[in-house]
Amino acid sequence: MPANIYDDNLFRRDFPFFESENGGYVYFNSAATALKPRCVIDAVCAYYSSYSANVDRGVDSLGYKATEMYNAAREKTAAFIGASDSGTVIFTRGATSALNMVASSFGNMVVESGDEIVTSMAEHHSNFLPWQQLAAARGARLVFAPTDSLGRVTPQALGSVMTERTRIVALNHISNVYGAKNDIRALAAAAHEYGAYFVCDGAQGITHESAMVEENNVDFYAFSGHKIMGPTGIGVLYGKRELLEKMPPAEFGGEMVYTVDYENAAGTQFKDLPERHEAGTMPIAQVIGMGAAIDYLMSFGYDVIRRRVDFLRDYMISRLEAECPNIEIYNKGQRDSGIVTFNVRGVHSHDAASVFDNDGIIIRAGHHCSQTSHALLCVPTSLRASLYIYNTKSEIDRFIETAKKAEGFLDVLFS
Ligand SMILES: Cc1ncc(COP(=O)(O)O)c(C=O)c1O
């Protein structure tokens, strides 16, 4: 039977949060981190309680079981992002460390003095600062591709800043402030026309759309497990095999070498992919938990996610527009995610957020780790409500009542 995406109980019972002592909160901060379904929590608990062994190290039964589950999670992750070769899936601490790894290892190898790195003003700091640092270290130029009113970069806009010196193009799949989607296939093609590599920050994109890394022909794709309802402390760097093979390891340690030459660094032989980029004990429970999150997400699929989130977001925006004249929404045209970014006219975002918090509504206030996006919006900070599959229409009703109170914040303050 097709899922009834208008049913507020479709996903709700899968999330223990709503039965916890905090379950009365309205959680509208999923773009920061998503809630976890029971199956993910159970998978993490099962690892710690019944087969808590290290992977790839021993010849014991527990070690085998842990290794089997760990490897299965990698296979699932590869299938999930459309990578036919699971060796191209490198586990990392999260999107941030994945992007830093590409910048510091791969970027350092291919970017030379006078080269250019293209990014945009609509990036999260995790996809801006590593490139800014790399450019400074290599004597390269950081170039901003123009963005449209929803923070997107069109292939034409990208083409307008590309030159034969462009080595890397680093853009988001979906912006964490605008919530709008870049056409990453077209952008990768535009980057490749100039011989540049295309690095995609998929931290928000992957929550609403398949990465399809091979079909989209991206060179690197980074994301975090916690935003797709998995544990924190785990993320993925996908890279094309030939690039990951050339990329020097960012870290050195256990389980990433075949042979160590103790006299000569060049004689030390690193393992094949993926182990050469995974030094030391990896976050095993988190990898297994992310595998469970992927199983969960794939049990209904992206189409259901998108339709449910579209329904909730459209309802929120239509009520805000109709009933809250003093709320300015910055991204109401976007139809790609559950992100609604706004301010209450005349009220600082932190003051407004405290009104929401007093009513048990959790939203994000500040610059959301993207000061550059706020420079584009010409405001210092904003509020961000971000919706996901488990949110409900009645939670949005509560949100609207509080939004009306927040609009009256100054009246209340000075009355
Ligand atoms: C677009 C985007 N990129 C990168 C990140 C960094 O993700 P993490 O903090 O999980 O490494 C985030 C997190 O909010 C994000 O929204």
The ligand as a MOL file (V3000), in Angstrom:
LIG
                    3D

  0  0  0     0  0            999 V3000
M  V30 BEGIN CTAB
M  V30 COUNTS 16 16 0 0 0
M  V30 BEGIN ATOM
M  V30 1 C 25.5390 22.2250 4.3070 0
M  V30 2 C 26.3490 21.6710 5.4390 0
M  V30 3 N 27.6130 21.3190 5.2210 0
M  V30 4 C 28.3980 20.7910 6.1790 0
M  V30 5 C 27.9150 20.6200 7.4530 0
M  V30 6 C 28.8170 20.0560 8.5040 0
M  V30 7 O 28.3100 18.8520 8.9780 0
M  V30 8 P 28.9590 18.1850 10.2900 0
M  V30 9 O 28.9170 19.2460 11.3400 0
M  V30 10 O 28.0440 17.0440 10.5750 0
M  V30 11 O 30.3250 17.7680 9.9390 0
M  V30 12 C 26.6010 20.9960 7.7450 0
M  V30 13 C 26.0710 20.8890 9.1250 0
M  V30 14 O 25.1440 21.5400 9.5120 0
M  V30 15 C 25.7890 21.5180 6.7110 0
M  V30 16 O 24.5280 21.8850 6.9200 0
M  V30 END ATOM
M  V30 BEGIN BOND
M  V30 1 1 1 2
M  V30 2 1 2 3
M  V30 3 2 2 15
M  V30 4 2 3 4
M  V30 5 1 4 5
M  V30 6 1 5 6
M  V30 7 2 5 12
M  V30 8 1 6 7
M  V30 9 1 7 8
M  V30 10 2 8 9
M  V30 11 1 8 10
M  V30 12 1 8 11
M  V30 13 1 12 13
M  V30 14 1 12 15
M  V30 15 2 13 14
M  V30 16 1 15 16
M  V30 END BOND
M  V30 END CTAB
M  END
